[in-house]
Amino acid sequence: MIGGGRGAFIGAVHRIVAIMDGKAELVAGCFSADPENSRLTGQDLLLDPSRVYGAYTEMVRAESRQPALRRLDFVVIVTPNHEHFPPAKLFLEAGFNVVCDKPATLNLAEAKKLRDIVRKTKKVFVLTHNYTGNVMVKQARELVQSGRLGKIRKVVVEYPQGWLWQRLETTGHKQASWRADPKKTGAGCCLGDIGTHAENLARYITGLRIESLCADLTTFVSGRVLEDDANILVRYHGGAKGVLHASQISIGEENNLNIRVYGDQAALEWQQEHPNELIVKYPDKPREIWRRGNSYLGATAKKFTRIPFGHPEGYLEAFANVYLEAFRAIEAEIEGKPPPQDLDFPTIEDGVIGMTFIETAVKSGQAGAKWAKFPYA
């Protein structure tokens, strides 16, 4: 692991979910840019001190010399955004598979360079858009793919939070300080942190690709450099329309990611804070509430269900489902086999699209909320 030291949030989450199914073990890490923090974190985690490093450059050199039976199968990057590309590049080129937290990089140029490196090295690169691992999100995707909703007309996806309603980044709050710093987070604060999750969720469920967007971006908190609220209109290829709303100043909201997809035959709704339920709606009969763990669900939802109905599965289990799929790809890579054809995890391609989304929305917002073409490349 690179990052995830004392005082970090997402690193601890990755450590929990990666070992949830007994398929991985943490054996080495550079947990902080502060060597002492890294050392203490390694001590907390009961790691061999000789495999706890003060710099990831030191780590890649030392770990590359390990004998085959001790060699790392993959590296997890859980640093702030500006420290995604450099270690990912270094470890991929040294022959290691990589799991990276989202967004992929600091900017689109880095994301495209990283895509080239992944293609050249042929190593596994996994981007942890964790909400796609939710069982009922996978069920929603299956309903769309089966044609149950008919032709998709409209998508409404929202991700409101309230934790940055005040200038928390000036109080020493570690998570707020780097997310509000363009040198560390990139061109978008709210967009990069949660807007990319909303875009990715909508694309994962519907399969729709953005044609153009119109973004109204606002910085409500005085003194903050980047936006803390985004309201985006979307035109999809094929004619569907969308509304994407992401906010970190919506007081009272906790982590209310939700999506509504409207077809010409039926509609669906899923809420992250109630992840075990999927609402399916019809024009001529009562709405249905589909629940995780039941026999009427599709094969994909059943595959990723761990425990019987009535025992809730949520954030951690969904995150772990991404890792389960990553492990299938990594195992094949280690054994020199072709990757399974049915892999289901976010890739570097998703990372490039996510960075394109951020930069296109920022461009639109800076132009006064004008429509901007979405450039796939």
URCORTA-V862405 format. One record per residue. PHI is phi in radians with two decimals (none if undefined). OMEGA is omega in radians with two decimals (* if undefined). Layout:
<<PHI/OMEGA> <PHI/OMEGA>>
This chain:
<<none/3.03> <-2.02/-2.99> <1.62/3.08> <1.46/-3.14> <-1.36/3.13> <-0.93/-3.14> <1.60/3.12> <-1.53/3.13> <-1.84/-2.92> <-1.25/3.11> <-1.06/3.12> <-1.12/3.10> <-1.08/3.13> <-1.05/-3.13> <-1.13/3.11> <-1.18/-2.98> <-1.32/-3.13> <-1.16/-3.11> <-1.79/-3.03> <-1.00/-3.08> <-1.79/3.07> <1.21/-3.07> <-1.90/-3.12> <-2.59/3.10> <-2.45/3.07> <-1.37/-3.07> <-2.20/-3.08> <-2.70/3.10> <-3.09/2.87> <-2.09/-2.87> <-1.58/-3.10> <-2.86/2.99> <-1.21/3.04> <-1.57/-3.08> <-0.97/-3.13> <-1.23/3.05> <-1.05/3.13> <-1.07/-3.14> <-1.07/-3.11> <-1.17/3.11> <-1.13/3.08> <-1.03/3.09> <-1.14/3.09> <-0.99/-3.04> <-1.59/3.07> <1.08/3.14> <-1.50/3.02> <-1.07/-3.09> <-0.98/-3.12> <-1.25/3.13> <-2.00/3.02> <-1.98/-2.92> <-2.09/3.11> <-1.60/3.11> <-2.64/-3.10> <-1.25/3.04> <-1.15/3.05> <-1.15/-3.12> <-1.10/-3.09> <-1.14/3.12> <-1.15/-3.09> <-1.18/-3.07> <-1.26/3.09> <-1.19/-3.13> <-1.59/-3.13> <-1.16/3.05> <-1.13/-3.00> <-0.93/-3.06> <-1.25/3.13> <-1.89/-3.05> <-1.22/3.11> <-1.11/3.05> <-1.48/3.09> <-2.80/3.13> <-2.11/3.11> <-1.88/-3.14> <-1.90/-3.08> <-2.29/3.14> <-1.56/2.91> <-1.01/-2.94> <-0.99/-3.08> <-1.22/3.11> <-1.92/3.01> <-1.57/-3.03> <-1.12/-3.05> <-1.01/3.12> <-1.22/3.10> <-1.06/3.10> <-1.02/-3.08> <-1.07/-3.07> <-1.31/3.07> <-1.06/-3.11> <-1.22/3.07> <-1.52/3.05> <1.71/-3.14> <-1.85/2.98> <-1.30/-3.02> <-2.33/2.92> <-1.94/-3.04> <-2.28/3.05> <-1.22/-3.11> <-1.60/-0.18> <-1.20/-2.96> <-1.06/-3.01> <-2.60/3.11> <-1.31/-3.09> <-2.64/-3.08> <-1.17/-3.14> <-1.04/3.10> <-1.11/-3.11> <-1.08/3.13> <-1.17/3.08> <-1.11/-3.14> <-1.15/3.08> <-1.04/3.11> <-1.08/-3.13> <-1.17/3.11> <-1.07/3.14> <-1.12/-3.10> <-1.22/-3.07> <-1.39/-3.10> <1.06/3.07> <-1.55/3.12> <-1.36/3.03> <-2.24/-3.09> <-2.08/3.10> <-1.86/-2.97> <-1.57/2.85> <-1.38/-2.87> <-1.19/-3.06> <-1.19/3.08> <-1.21/3.10> <-1.43/3.13> <-1.12/-3.10> <-0.99/-3.06> <-1.35/2.95> <-1.20/3.09> <-1.15/3.07> <-1.15/3.10> <-1.06/3.11> <-1.06/-3.14> <-1.11/3.10> <-1.10/3.11> <-1.12/-3.09> <-1.13/-3.13> <-1.33/-3.11> <1.54/-3.08> <-1.03/-3.13> <-1.54/-3.03> <1.37/3.12> <-1.32/-3.12> <-1.25/3.13> <-1.84/-3.02> <-2.60/3.10> <-2.26/3.05> <-2.12/-3.13> <-2.24/-3.04> <-2.30/3.01> <-2.46/3.10> <-1.60/2.97> <-2.28/3.12> <-2.19/-2.95> <-1.21/3.12> <-1.83/-3.13> <-1.14/3.05> <-2.20/-3.03> <-1.40/-3.07> <-1.15/-3.08> <-1.16/3.13> <-1.63/-3.05> <-1.76/-3.08> <1.58/3.11> <-1.20/-2.99> <-1.07/-3.08> <-1.18/-3.14> <-1.30/-3.01> <-1.11/-3.12> <-1.38/-3.14> <-1.21/-3.13> <-1.66/-3.09> <-1.81/-3.09> <-1.06/3.11> <-1.23/-3.10> <-1.90/-3.07> <-1.78/-3.12> <1.82/-3.00> <-1.31/-3.10> <-2.33/3.06> <-1.51/3.11> <-1.09/-3.13> <-1.09/-3.08> <-1.27/-3.05> <-1.32/-3.07> <-2.21/3.10> <-1.08/3.11> <-1.15/3.07> <-1.11/-3.13> <-1.12/3.12> <-1.06/-3.10> <-1.16/3.14> <-1.10/3.14> <-1.09/-3.13> <-1.20/-3.13> <-1.11/-3.09> <-1.26/-2.99> <-1.63/-3.03> <1.33/-3.11> <-1.34/3.11> <-1.98/-3.11> <-1.22/3.05> <-1.63/3.11> <-2.76/3.13> <-2.56/3.11> <-2.31/-2.99> <-1.98/3.02> <-1.82/-3.07> <-1.86/-3.08> <-2.34/2.95> <-1.90/-3.08> <-1.41/-3.06> <-1.46/-3.09> <-1.04/3.12> <1.62/3.11> <-1.37/-3.04> <-1.43/-3.05> <-1.76/-3.11> <-1.19/3.04> <-2.12/3.13> <-2.70/-3.11> <-2.41/3.08> <-2.19/-2.94> <-2.23/2.97> <-1.63/-3.05> <-2.24/2.93> <-1.94/-3.13> <-1.72/2.97> <-1.04/-3.11> <1.73/3.02> <1.87/3.13> <-1.20/3.10> <-2.04/-3.11> <-2.48/3.01> <-2.24/3.11> <-2.12/-3.12> <-2.17/3.06> <-2.34/-3.07> <-2.65/3.06> <-2.11/3.10> <-2.13/-3.13> <-1.47/-3.03> <-0.97/3.13> <1.68/3.09> <-1.48/-3.13> <-1.75/3.12> <-2.55/-2.88> <-1.56/3.00> <-1.12/3.10> <-2.65/-3.11> <-2.51/3.04> <-2.26/-3.12> <-2.12/-3.07> <-2.00/3.02> <-1.76/3.11> <-1.60/3.09> <-2.16/-3.11> <-2.84/-3.13> <-2.47/3.07> <-2.45/3.13> <-2.54/3.08> <-2.39/-3.14> <-2.17/-3.09> <-1.08/-3.13> <-1.35/3.02> <-2.31/-2.88> <-1.26/-3.07> <-1.50/-3.11> <-2.13/3.02> <-2.22/3.14> <-1.67/3.09> <-2.02/-3.02> <-2.12/-3.10> <-2.29/3.13> <-1.37/-2.96> <-2.33/3.08> <-2.76/-3.08> <-1.07/3.08> <-1.19/-3.14> <-1.97/3.01> <-1.97/3.12> <-1.58/-3.08> <-2.14/-3.11> <-1.03/3.05> <1.63/-3.10> <-1.60/-3.03> <-1.24/-3.10> <-1.41/-3.14> <-1.33/-3.12> <-1.32/-3.05> <-1.13/-3.11> <-1.17/3.11> <-1.05/3.12> <-1.12/-3.11> <-1.04/-3.05> <-1.72/3.10> <-1.56/-3.09> <-1.66/-2.99> <-2.25/-3.09> <-1.10/3.12> <-1.01/-3.12> <1.56/3.05> <-1.90/-2.95> <-1.09/2.95> <-2.03/-3.07> <-2.52/-2.97> <-0.97/-3.07> <-1.18/3.14> <-1.11/3.11> <-1.11/3.10> <-1.03/-3.13> <-1.12/3.10> <-1.13/3.05> <-1.08/3.12> <-1.14/3.12> <-1.00/3.12> <-1.22/3.08> <-1.05/-3.11> <-1.13/3.08> <-1.08/3.14> <-1.22/-3.12> <-1.15/3.11> <-1.04/3.12> <-1.10/-3.13> <-1.10/-3.13> <-1.10/-3.11> <-1.50/3.11> <1.26/-3.13> <-1.79/3.04> <-1.10/3.12> <-1.15/3.06> <-0.98/-3.06> <-1.34/-3.06> <-1.85/3.14> <-1.06/-3.05> <-2.37/3.04> <-2.61/3.12> <-1.21/-3.06> <-2.03/3.08> <-1.10/3.08> <-1.10/3.05> <-1.10/3.12> <-1.13/3.11> <-1.13/3.12> <-1.11/3.12> <-1.08/3.11> <-1.22/3.06> <-1.10/3.11> <-1.04/-3.13> <-1.04/-3.03> <-1.22/3.09> <-1.21/3.11> <-1.15/3.11> <-1.11/3.11> <-1.05/3.12> <-1.10/-3.12> <-1.11/-3.13> <-1.19/3.12> <-1.52/3.12> <1.53/3.13> <1.08/3.08> <-1.72/3.12> <-1.10/3.13> <-2.29/3.07> <-1.12/3.12> <-1.68/-3.00> <-1.56/3.04> <-1.37/3.14> <-2.69/*>>
